[in-house]
């Protein structure tokens, strides 16, 4: 298939660094994630946004535009929880900024201050269709800092970032004691968090009284006031229940992350009405994740619990996973193809509060798109073109 019918050379697009006025994408199937798939469809991009989408015989196609052809088009993929950009591809000291181990509670640390937009892992994910990442500190501290939502493009974090901060990263479980002398047990960790959140409540009641500003308490005050999501990494059933309990006690805008034992607590999670940033489907089942299951995504879907499949965090090379592959395995284990695709497009956009601009192919939304040579979840299918805000950012079939 002739993938591009050029009106303006691709090289000129890349050098210019901005979208041409209009671009047309013709696809045999378009998964808009806002309704049924469109057969023989057309997407018109203009000034970085989706101007029109629909069947070819119903869309007005501009006479002069760059035209691309694909078997399948989807929204840009969203990795709803990763440490990419802080964790680097070489796994050496200079690119390991994802976890500070000098103190178990450091809410004031910002992913913005470490995110490397030029990191090779960012490009790797982008070339495989990931256009947006929710990234930040790795799990491993009771409070490891603030997360960031970024596009997988740009040369600096200022060019890439969409929202800073997005949430505060918490962790529960024995993984914390691997990095810190205290807490040494689960009860001590929960007690330390309760104290920190109680102090933050008191701080929130007395803001503006003058004196030295405690940055960490300022951040946690926003958490206890529900202004900033509390993203709790908890994998075992015991730790998930502690996270739900803390969320209820302090009225947190709670999000579960990891949640390897979620399949054991479907009713409890549903009753708590919290979303789940689910671990990678192919996560290695050991230690805290010993009970991880391939069909957890299916069970969350059946229960109506909002969830997104994530790339998670790897403590070694390659430091990141690709959500396209992780969702594909979930699709084959009961989730189904369209629900799997939703788990890395529409659903993470909703959970992250970005569904007014990302996650589906609809008029007016940002033109973040991925073009494939076939079914996105087939092993032999390749990602061939990736657009972010209407600009072609990758064209090497992967």
Steps between C-alpha positions, in 0.01 A plus 500: 500500500618851423504635853540866407386698200726801547398857431773632730813291570506324836847638567367851472235415757757372744734794453221754531398352835131579458200350327406599147164673472320179400583131501277214385515144629320227310457173689320178429389499864498782754456422868369835621434369857193725492269257324512210257809463281477677165565295188673676208532817702672835474649725767572864418757678716528875513723719717584214734144386561250260349281702268278217376472122513259263330438268203684607186177574314384737777814703569605803302859428396718807436644521148849587619619308804756245606325165473594183691351155459475222756323175569402616851504832687455545876535784750849553636575252776521619861723341763315590818783417742869478426832648609636551148692824461617477861618142456735476202582227253858440613414427865806684630538759773450805280162385366347360819305792644178307560538437875677698771580284803613764747157524666186281478265800474592768246179640354670815373720322243384581146529281192524826304849556640635170366301417185728464197295553185792378286538171688528205263220315679262784419578465130470121521150525642403772252611288204268226628200730518514646853427870467431587865654382827402548861846475648672572825671348801521124520325306775718418799454791742199575718473828309745527213387827342280661237419362157485667160297450182701558183494453126771271365642779286690825542859567598430630852252425774344844446420401142377153594300542817122509502432515873729551798445378756233240439511287813706398800654152500457284812616141559401229745650161566833330561662672202530816711712328765748395230604864466455641851585392854162632610225397448596142558148361508162565340342645818788744541469612140125559538559688826759726338261580216213570740720740692615677185142532371375617841773764510396605150140544613615728780722688259211547258290659774772754578628594155592863461591553865851604407830349593711246317323310224538123518490388138421139582207595722372738233491211252335258743250769602379504140472120518287494817282779357436286192668743262775256400451125441670259739643220287561201727726219380372192679527146365403254771144468628614624844656813353209571266262488796726740695498741205118485480478557875733803491309638206174482693647633825645810340253553215770459238456509124642150497641308204640148538816414307657163440225308682624149418246348741210708368330185370460389863330825604268583213201570727700715741655710222165541329336612826778752563443636147868555422674455163793265449824562311560131447844339488633380162323177401835324461643619830730242662301326776734505800504654844221759532373408152501123554124483447486711183267351241455537125123538535487776763419760234206291384366475856530876555319560171219260591456674836483845341810621683686772304850384418793557268774253415836663569862455405587499868852529632800278429803526726735383226546519121291585303337687794163531322236278341282573196130525579403382150655159569368481857145579385531243222566223751202615708287495185590135450418419862134594502505879472437513125657725238289815527500504881875444493546791261278714723723412797794680337311788334156613619510364855838643607390834355191489721687393811760774448232761436608561140209347310390843377814513284650149472408133480263493202479615140238773503470844344676764706729265691878502470618314192693224678475198270667168425493330159550123472552241227226280649322408822690681779513182709622262233863396546604586144332841492730803493454854625601713204398861562441689823353850520506727804295821479471437126876484447666189363747392769581145389487330161730198543289185506560317829 
